[in-house]
Amino acid sequence: MPSPVRLSLDELDQPSAAVQAAATVAMGPYTVTITDLGVPTGGTYSSAYAINNLGQVAGMSSNAAGALAPLLWTGGSFVTIPNFDPSGLLIPVRINDGGDMILNESIGGTSINYAIWRQPNGTFNRLPPFPGGDVLRVYARGMNAGGSIAGMVREPNLAMTTHGVLWQNGAFVQDLGAMAGFQSTNPQDINDLGQVVGISTSTTNFNSTAFSWQNGSFTNLGALVAGAASSATAVNNTGTVVGTSNGGFPVRWVNGAIQSLPVPAGVIQPQPVDVNDAGDIIGWGTSSAAGVLYASAFWRNGVGYLLPAWPGATQTMARSINNNGEIVGEGPLVPGGPMHALLWKVTTGSPPPPPPVGNTAPNATLVATTSTRIRAGGKVTMRGSFTDPDNGPWSYQFVWGNGTTSGTRTTAGSVTLSHKYAARGSYGVKFIVTDAKGAADTSSVVTVTVR
């Protein structure tokens, strides 16, 4: 693995105050506050690519000479991050709550791409390929709270085949392999439970489908119509996956079942790009307005809204949402003007009820009745409970993180089970209940730490 390149703090631009402005606009039943994150002195362009739950934003900007470089906004100030290679351009992908950042480094005039892990102290690491992979074509896609990074590496000699790869602390950890019937794996995101989602592609007929991978196993997520193409772009910590199906229609997968997302007026086939743990989804697509390139969508409780532009402007491109409902992306401040990094906050309003389904879903909860910190070989006991006024009997699953226990009940109530963990690690446990008509609910995750 290439040696880390360490940048001392005085090699970075010192924090500078950002000149920010804000506006409040309506979006259906909600009020949205839009903040212009500003640009460096002399610059004209900025864009936000990722936001963590602390409100730190990673993005790009131009300087007075027109050169592009990454930026890190914290509160009301920003720091410019030097490009790793003078001939390259670093583009941020994700930033977690620990301040770790992943970026992709494109070398100008070539097809070379390096995946970069930047630590909060300014140390950069180029992430290595899988053994035998192409060192010049490595791509970072997603990162979770624990610093696990998912990405893609091409086979050597400009081959079409790609491998899904996991890294930790700058080191190669695992080649995910390929899903049955497919040869290429292209991860797009990873959640805190180690669930990876992305796109599997056949290099023989170029068919593609959305996949989920966890603990060494692939799941074909399928499409709205059997055999149609689909893609998964993001996953939250409850396992909700978002992406597209059937040629670009927005969808989500909840408990493995695919659902269409309604397309709000003003945007054409918006592609979901992120989902937070509350299930709020953002995406962007072609604007239906004349002379406007892009527009963005926001989905809450299965209802879609056109994400508002800066007052008087029209174009938006939303890229990331955190668990506080803060959204970042870009848009002009005047029609046809240069892009500015924007932050949207959906603040007030009573959300509409979810679309009626003619059936009340169960309400599932999960609690540990023994310690969740154990030694390898030990057991943990969990109690899963649920209520539901209608449509039994019910099936249930305890998803232990390294296996699943299933059963059925004819009455609502609770089920208590124990599970043994042989290997060290962190395991997310969920309790899923499904009623006789297919409505389901998943409990909050309980984390088990095995030492």
C-alpha positions as CSV (number, residue, x, y, z in Angstrom):
1,M,0.0,0.0,0.0
2,P,1.4,3.5,-0.8
3,S,2.7,5.3,2.2
4,P,0.4,7.9,3.7
5,V,1.1,11.5,2.7
6,R,0.8,13.7,5.8
7,L,-0.1,17.4,5.5
8,S,0.6,19.5,8.5
9,L,-2.1,22.0,9.4
10,D,-0.1,24.9,8.1
11,E,-0.1,23.4,4.6
12,L,-3.9,23.7,4.6
13,D,-5.6,27.0,4.2
14,Q,-6.5,28.3,7.6
15,P,-10.2,28.4,8.4
16,S,-11.9,31.3,6.7
17,A,-15.3,32.9,7.5
18,A,-17.9,32.1,4.8
19,V,-20.3,34.8,3.8
20,Q,-23.6,33.1,4.1
21,A,-27.2,34.1,3.4
22,A,-30.5,32.3,4.0
23,A,-34.0,32.3,2.7
24,T,-37.2,30.6,3.8
25,V,-39.6,29.0,1.3
26,A,-42.6,26.7,1.3
27,M,-42.6,23.1,0.1
28,G,-46.1,21.5,0.4
29,P,-47.0,21.4,4.1
30,Y,-43.4,22.1,5.1
31,T,-41.2,25.2,5.5
32,V,-37.7,24.9,4.1
33,T,-34.8,27.1,5.1
34,I,-32.1,27.4,2.3
35,T,-28.6,28.5,3.2
36,D,-26.0,29.7,0.7
37,L,-22.8,28.3,2.0
38,G,-20.8,30.8,0.1
39,V,-17.5,30.7,-1.9
40,P,-13.9,31.6,-1.1
41,T,-12.7,35.2,-1.7
42,G,-12.3,35.7,-5.4
43,G,-14.1,32.5,-6.3
44,T,-17.4,32.2,-8.2
45,Y,-18.4,28.6,-7.9
46,S,-19.0,26.2,-5.0
47,S,-20.9,22.9,-4.6
48,A,-21.7,20.6,-1.7
49,Y,-21.3,16.8,-2.1
50,A,-21.7,15.3,1.4
51,I,-22.9,16.2,4.9
52,N,-22.5,14.3,8.2
53,N,-24.7,14.4,11.3
54,L,-22.6,17.1,12.9
55,G,-23.4,19.4,10.0
56,Q,-19.9,19.3,8.4
57,V,-20.1,19.7,4.7
58,A,-17.6,18.4,2.1
59,G,-17.7,20.1,-1.3
60,M,-15.8,21.9,-4.1
61,S,-15.1,25.5,-5.0
62,S,-13.1,27.7,-7.3
63,N,-10.5,30.2,-6.3
64,A,-9.7,33.6,-7.8
65,A,-7.6,31.9,-10.5
66,G,-10.5,29.6,-11.4
67,A,-8.8,26.5,-10.1
68,L,-11.0,23.9,-8.3
69,A,-10.2,22.4,-4.9
70,P,-12.2,20.6,-2.2
71,L,-13.6,22.5,0.7
72,L,-14.7,21.5,4.2
73,W,-17.4,23.7,5.8
74,T,-17.7,23.6,9.6
75,G,-20.2,26.0,11.2
76,G,-19.7,29.4,9.6
77,S,-16.2,28.8,8.3
78,F,-14.4,26.6,5.7
79,V,-11.0,25.1,5.1
80,T,-9.6,24.5,1.6
81,I,-8.1,21.0,1.1
82,P,-5.1,20.8,-1.3
83,N,-5.4,18.4,-4.2
84,F,-3.4,15.3,-3.5
85,D,-1.6,15.3,-6.9
86,P,-0.9,18.7,-8.5
87,S,-2.2,17.3,-11.8
88,G,-5.3,15.8,-10.3
89,L,-8.7,16.9,-8.9
90,L,-10.1,15.6,-5.6
91,I,-13.8,15.2,-5.6
92,P,-15.5,14.5,-2.2
93,V,-17.8,11.5,-1.8
94,R,-18.7,11.0,1.9
95,I,-17.8,12.4,5.3
96,N,-18.7,10.6,8.5
97,D,-19.2,11.9,12.0
98,G,-15.6,11.3,13.0
99,G,-14.5,13.6,10.2
100,D,-13.1,10.9,8.0
101,M,-13.6,11.8,4.4
102,I,-13.4,9.7,1.2
103,L,-12.7,11.4,-2.2
104,N,-11.9,10.3,-5.7
105,E,-8.9,11.7,-7.4
106,S,-9.1,12.1,-11.2
107,I,-5.8,12.8,-13.0
108,G,-6.4,15.3,-15.8
109,G,-6.3,14.1,-19.4
110,T,-6.2,10.4,-18.4
111,S,-8.5,7.6,-17.3
112,I,-6.6,7.3,-14.0
113,N,-8.6,7.5,-10.8
114,Y,-7.4,7.0,-7.3
115,A,-9.6,6.5,-4.2
116,I,-8.5,8.6,-1.3
117,W,-9.1,8.3,2.5
118,R,-8.5,11.6,4.3
119,Q,-8.2,11.4,8.1
120,P,-9.3,14.4,10.3
121,N,-5.7,15.3,11.0
122,G,-5.0,15.9,7.3
123,T,-3.3,12.5,6.5
124,F,-4.1,11.2,3.0
125,N,-4.1,7.5,2.0
126,R,-4.5,6.2,-1.5
127,L,-6.6,3.1,-1.1
128,P,-5.0,0.0,-2.7
129,P,-6.8,-2.3,-5.2
130,F,-7.6,-5.9,-4.5
131,P,-4.5,-8.2,-5.1
132,G,-3.9,-8.1,-8.8
133,G,-6.3,-5.3,-9.5
134,D,-5.6,-2.1,-11.5
135,V,-3.8,0.3,-9.2
136,L,-4.8,3.2,-11.5
137,R,-8.5,2.6,-11.5
138,V,-9.8,2.5,-7.9
139,Y,-13.0,4.3,-6.9
140,A,-14.4,5.1,-3.4
141,R,-18.2,5.0,-3.2
142,G,-19.5,4.8,0.4
143,M,-18.3,5.0,4.0
144,N,-20.0,4.2,7.3
145,A,-19.7,5.6,10.9
146,G,-17.0,3.0,11.7
147,G,-14.8,4.0,8.8
148,S,-15.5,1.0,6.6
149,I,-15.2,2.1,3.0
150,A,-16.9,0.4,0.0
151,G,-15.8,0.9,-3.5
152,M,-14.9,-0.5,-6.9
153,V,-11.7,-1.6,-8.6
154,R,-11.2,-2.6,-12.2
155,E,-9.4,-5.6,-13.4
156,P,-6.0,-4.7,-15.0
157,N,-5.4,-3.8,-18.7
158,L,-8.5,-1.6,-19.0
159,A,-10.8,-4.7,-18.5
160,M,-14.5,-4.1,-18.2
161,T,-14.9,-6.3,-15.2
162,T,-15.1,-4.5,-11.8
163,H,-14.7,-5.9,-8.3
164,G,-16.5,-4.6,-5.2
165,V,-13.9,-3.9,-2.4
166,L,-14.0,-3.1,1.3
167,W,-11.2,-1.1,3.0
168,Q,-10.6,-0.3,6.7
169,N,-8.0,2.1,8.1
170,G,-6.6,2.6,4.6
171,A,-6.0,-1.2,4.0
172,F,-7.7,-3.6,1.7
173,V,-10.0,-5.9,3.6
174,Q,-12.1,-8.0,1.2
175,D,-13.1,-8.6,-2.4
176,L,-16.9,-9.0,-2.3
177,G,-16.8,-11.3,-5.4
178,A,-19.7,-11.4,-7.8
179,M,-23.4,-12.3,-7.5
180,A,-24.5,-15.5,-9.3
181,G,-25.1,-14.9,-13.0
182,F,-23.1,-11.6,-13.0
183,Q,-19.4,-10.8,-13.4
184,S,-19.0,-7.2,-12.3
185,T,-19.8,-5.7,-8.9
186,N,-20.1,-1.9,-8.4
187,P,-20.9,-0.9,-4.8
188,Q,-22.5,2.5,-4.2
189,D,-23.0,2.7,-0.4
190,I,-22.4,0.9,2.9
191,N,-24.4,1.3,6.2
192,D,-23.2,1.0,9.8
193,L,-24.2,-2.7,9.8
194,G,-21.9,-3.5,7.0
195,Q,-24.7,-3.9,4.4
196,V,-23.4,-2.9,1.0
197,V,-25.6,-2.0,-2.0
198,G,-24.9,-1.3,-5.6
199,I,-25.1,-2.7,-9.1
200,S,-24.3,-6.1,-10.5
201,T,-23.6,-6.3,-14.2
202,S,-23.1,-9.1,-16.7
203,T,-20.1,-8.5,-19.0
204,T,-21.6,-10.9,-21.5
205,N,-25.1,-9.4,-22.1
206,F,-24.7,-6.2,-20.0
207,N,-27.8,-6.8,-18.0
208,S,-27.7,-5.1,-14.6
209,T,-29.6,-5.4,-11.3
210,A,-29.5,-3.9,-7.9
211,F,-27.8,-5.9,-5.2
212,S,-27.4,-6.0,-1.4
213,W,-24.4,-7.7,0.2
214,Q,-23.9,-8.6,3.8
215,N,-21.8,-11.1,5.7
216,G,-20.5,-12.6,2.5
217,S,-23.9,-13.1,0.9
218,F,-25.5,-11.4,-2.1
219,T,-29.2,-10.6,-2.5
220,N,-30.7,-9.8,-5.9
221,L,-33.1,-6.9,-5.1
222,G,-34.9,-7.3,-8.4
223,A,-36.9,-4.7,-10.3
224,L,-40.5,-3.4,-10.7
225,V,-40.9,-5.8,-13.7
226,A,-39.1,-9.1,-13.6
227,G,-35.9,-9.0,-15.8
228,A,-35.8,-5.2,-16.0
229,A,-32.7,-3.3,-15.1
230,S,-32.4,-1.8,-11.6
231,S,-29.7,0.0,-9.5
232,A,-29.2,0.6,-5.8
233,T,-27.6,3.9,-4.9
234,A,-27.9,4.3,-1.1
235,V,-28.9,2.4,2.1
236,N,-29.7,3.6,5.6
237,N,-29.2,1.9,9.0
238,T,-32.7,0.4,9.0
239,G,-31.9,-1.4,5.7
240,T,-34.1,0.8,3.4
241,V,-32.5,0.9,0.0
242,V,-33.1,3.5,-2.7
243,G,-32.4,3.5,-6.4
244,T,-34.0,3.1,-9.8
245,S,-35.8,0.5,-11.8
246,N,-37.1,0.0,-15.3
247,G,-35.1,2.6,-17.1
248,G,-34.7,5.2,-14.3
249,F,-37.9,5.2,-12.3
250,P,-37.3,6.1,-8.6
251,V,-37.9,3.2,-6.2
252,R,-37.1,2.1,-2.7
253,W,-36.8,-1.4,-1.1
254,V,-38.3,-1.8,2.4
255,N,-37.7,-5.2,4.0
256,G,-36.6,-6.4,0.6
257,A,-39.8,-5.4,-1.2
258,I,-39.6,-2.9,-4.0
259,Q,-41.9,0.1,-4.0
260,S,-42.4,2.9,-6.6
261,L,-41.7,6.4,-5.5
262,P,-44.1,9.1,-6.9
263,V,-42.5,11.7,-9.2
264,P,-43.3,15.2,-8.1
265,A,-44.3,17.8,-10.7
266,G,-41.3,19.8,-12.1
267,V,-38.8,17.0,-12.3
268,I,-38.4,14.1,-14.8
269,Q,-37.4,10.7,-13.5
270,P,-35.5,11.9,-10.5
271,Q,-32.9,9.4,-9.4
272,P,-32.6,8.8,-5.6
273,V,-29.1,9.4,-4.4
274,D,-29.4,9.3,-0.5
275,V,-31.7,8.2,2.3
276,N,-31.4,9.0,6.0
277,D,-32.4,6.8,9.0
278,A,-35.8,8.4,9.2
279,G,-36.5,7.3,5.6
280,D,-36.3,10.7,4.0
281,I,-35.1,10.4,0.5
282,I,-33.5,12.9,-1.9
283,G,-32.7,12.7,-5.6
284,W,-32.3,14.7,-8.8
285,G,-33.2,14.5,-12.4
286,T,-34.0,16.6,-15.5
287,S,-36.2,19.6,-14.9
288,S,-39.4,19.8,-16.8
289,A,-39.1,23.6,-17.0
290,A,-37.9,25.2,-20.2
291,G,-34.3,26.3,-20.1
292,V,-33.6,24.6,-16.7
293,L,-31.2,21.7,-16.6
294,Y,-31.8,20.0,-13.3
295,A,-34.4,19.8,-10.5
296,S,-34.4,17.8,-7.2
297,A,-37.0,15.7,-5.4
298,F,-37.6,15.1,-1.7
299,W,-39.7,12.1,-0.4
300,R,-41.1,11.8,3.1
301,N,-43.6,9.1,4.1
302,G,-43.9,8.0,0.5
303,V,-45.0,11.5,-0.7
304,G,-42.8,13.3,-3.2
305,Y,-42.1,17.1,-3.3
306,L,-40.1,19.3,-5.6
307,L,-37.2,20.6,-3.6
308,P,-37.3,24.4,-3.8
309,A,-34.7,26.5,-5.5
310,W,-33.2,29.7,-4.1
311,P,-35.8,32.5,-4.4
312,G,-35.8,33.8,-8.0
313,A,-33.7,30.9,-9.3
314,T,-34.8,27.6,-10.7
315,Q,-32.1,24.9,-10.8
316,T,-31.1,22.5,-8.0
317,M,-29.1,19.3,-7.6
318,A,-29.4,17.6,-4.2
319,R,-26.6,15.1,-3.3
320,S,-26.7,14.2,0.4
321,I,-29.0,14.2,3.5
322,N,-28.1,13.6,7.1
323,N,-30.2,12.2,10.0
324,N,-31.2,15.8,11.0
325,G,-32.9,16.3,7.7
326,E,-30.3,18.7,6.4
327,I,-29.7,18.4,2.6
328,V,-26.8,19.7,0.6
329,G,-26.2,20.2,-3.1
330,E,-25.9,23.1,-5.5
331,G,-28.0,25.7,-7.3
332,P,-27.6,29.2,-8.7
333,L,-28.7,32.3,-6.8
334,V,-30.0,33.9,-10.0
335,P,-31.2,32.3,-13.2
336,G,-28.2,31.3,-15.3
337,G,-25.8,32.3,-12.6
338,P,-22.8,30.2,-11.2
339,M,-23.6,27.4,-8.9
340,H,-23.3,27.9,-5.1
341,A,-23.2,25.2,-2.4
342,L,-26.7,25.1,-0.8
343,L,-28.0,23.6,2.4
344,W,-31.8,22.9,2.8
345,K,-33.4,22.3,6.1
346,V,-37.0,21.0,6.2
347,T,-38.1,22.7,9.5
348,T,-41.8,22.9,10.2
349,G,-45.2,21.7,9.0
350,S,-47.4,18.8,9.7
351,P,-46.5,15.9,7.4
352,P,-49.3,14.3,5.5
353,P,-50.2,10.8,6.6
354,P,-48.7,7.9,4.6
355,P,-50.8,6.8,1.6
356,P,-53.6,4.5,2.8
357,V,-52.9,0.8,2.3
358,G,-56.1,-0.7,3.7
359,N,-54.2,-2.5,6.4
360,T,-52.6,-1.4,9.7
361,A,-48.9,-2.5,9.8
362,P,-47.5,-4.1,12.9
363,N,-45.5,-2.0,15.4
364,A,-42.3,-3.9,16.3
365,T,-39.9,-3.2,19.1
366,L,-36.7,-5.0,20.3
367,V,-34.9,-4.9,23.7
368,A,-31.9,-6.8,25.0
369,T,-32.7,-8.6,28.3
370,T,-29.0,-9.5,28.9
371,S,-25.8,-7.5,28.3
372,T,-25.0,-6.7,24.7
373,R,-21.2,-6.7,25.3
374,I,-20.1,-10.3,25.5
375,R,-17.0,-12.5,24.8
376,A,-16.8,-14.8,21.8
377,G,-18.8,-17.9,22.4
378,G,-21.3,-16.1,24.6
379,K,-25.0,-15.6,24.2
380,V,-27.3,-12.6,24.1
381,T,-31.0,-12.7,24.9
382,M,-33.5,-10.4,23.1
383,R,-37.2,-9.8,23.5
384,G,-39.1,-8.8,20.4
385,S,-42.5,-7.4,20.9
386,F,-45.3,-6.2,18.5
387,T,-48.8,-4.8,18.5
388,D,-51.2,-5.0,15.6
389,P,-55.0,-4.4,15.6
390,D,-55.7,-6.6,12.6
391,N,-54.7,-9.2,10.0
392,G,-53.0,-12.0,11.9
393,P,-51.4,-14.5,12.0
394,W,-48.0,-12.9,11.9
395,S,-44.5,-14.1,10.9
396,Y,-41.4,-12.8,12.6
397,Q,-37.7,-12.8,12.1
398,F,-34.8,-12.1,14.5
399,V,-32.0,-10.9,12.2
400,W,-28.9,-11.5,14.4
401,G,-26.3,-10.0,12.0
402,N,-24.8,-13.5,11.4
403,G,-28.0,-15.4,10.8
404,T,-31.8,-15.3,11.1
405,T,-34.4,-17.1,13.3
406,S,-38.0,-17.2,12.0
407,G,-41.3,-18.2,13.5
408,T,-45.0,-17.4,13.5
409,R,-47.6,-16.2,16.1
410,T,-51.4,-16.2,16.1
411,T,-51.6,-13.4,18.7
412,A,-49.7,-10.2,19.1
413,G,-47.3,-10.1,22.0
414,S,-43.6,-10.8,22.6
415,V,-41.0,-13.5,21.7
416,T,-37.8,-14.0,23.7
417,L,-34.9,-15.8,22.1
418,S,-31.2,-16.2,22.8
419,H,-28.4,-16.3,20.2
420,K,-24.7,-17.4,20.4
421,Y,-21.9,-15.4,18.8
422,A,-18.7,-17.3,18.0
423,A,-16.7,-14.6,16.3
424,R,-15.6,-11.2,17.5
425,G,-17.2,-8.1,15.9
426,S,-20.1,-5.8,16.0
427,Y,-23.5,-7.2,15.1
428,G,-26.8,-5.3,14.4
429,V,-29.9,-7.1,15.6
430,K,-33.3,-6.4,14.2
431,F,-36.8,-7.8,14.9
432,I,-39.1,-7.9,11.8
433,V,-42.8,-8.7,12.0
434,T,-45.0,-9.2,8.9
435,D,-48.8,-9.6,9.0
436,A,-51.0,-11.8,6.8
437,K,-51.5,-9.1,4.2
438,G,-47.8,-8.4,3.8
439,A,-47.5,-5.2,5.9
440,A,-44.3,-5.3,7.9
441,D,-42.4,-3.3,10.5
442,T,-38.8,-3.4,11.6
443,S,-37.6,-2.5,15.1
444,S,-34.7,-0.2,15.8
445,V,-31.3,-1.9,15.7
446,V,-29.7,-3.2,18.9
447,T,-25.9,-3.5,18.5
448,V,-24.1,-6.5,20.0
449,T,-20.4,-6.2,20.6
450,V,-18.4,-9.4,20.8
451,R,-14.9,-9.1,22.3
